[in-house]
Amino acid sequence: MSFSDVNEYCFRDLKSDDIFQKIVNQHNYEDELHSALFLRDLKHFDCNSPQKFSESLTTIWNSNNVNSRKCFYELVGLLYNAIPIEKYIILESVERNGNILFKAFSSITEELSLVTGNKYVYFGHHHFELESGRAISELYKANINYINNYQLDVEVFTKSCF
């Protein structure tokens, strides 16, 4: 669920007129809708058993989940002072990796649906079909020449990211 916060507080910048930032903003508004799909699938996975609050926190913050948490902190670090083109590149990387992940998830949940009778919308084909693996929108398409001809100073970019 940290993904919602990363979208709202790290990727998004509503004050920017930069075309790359506008594409990032538009895309992460679309991604905000995914939280509801995610929570719906959790119900199908029977992840709603009653638990004490302290037990829930222990589950989230235990050492088995450290890599997942670190991944988001590293993403926040990359985005903290990123300029719009850097945010766009990071977004494209996240989208490409997510596409690979959701392709695998959709195959697994298709088989699981046959056993359980449940329809998995976030981890299933529904979400996978919505995702192109790119942050392509009408705004992107309208500015394709600018985007394709943008000259990135790779040395400055790599120093700011690493």
HELIX and SHEET records of a PDB file:
HELIX    1   1 SER A    2  ASP A    5  1                                   4    
HELIX    2   2 VAL A    6  PHE A   11  3                                   6    
HELIX    3   3 ILE A   19  GLU A   32  1                                  14    
HELIX    4   4 HIS A   34  HIS A   44  1                                  11    
HELIX    5   5 PHE A   53  ILE A   60  1                                   8    
HELIX    6   6 SER A   63  ASN A   65  5                                   3    
HELIX    7   7 VAL A   66  TYR A   80  1                                  15    
HELIX    8   8 PRO A   84  THR A  116  1                                  33    
HELIX    9   9 HIS A  125  LEU A  130  1                                   6    
HELIX   10  10 GLU A  138  ALA A  142  1                                   5    
HELIX   11  11 ILE A  144  ASN A  149  1                                   6    
HELIX   12  12 VAL A  154  CYS A  161  1                                   8    
END                                                                             
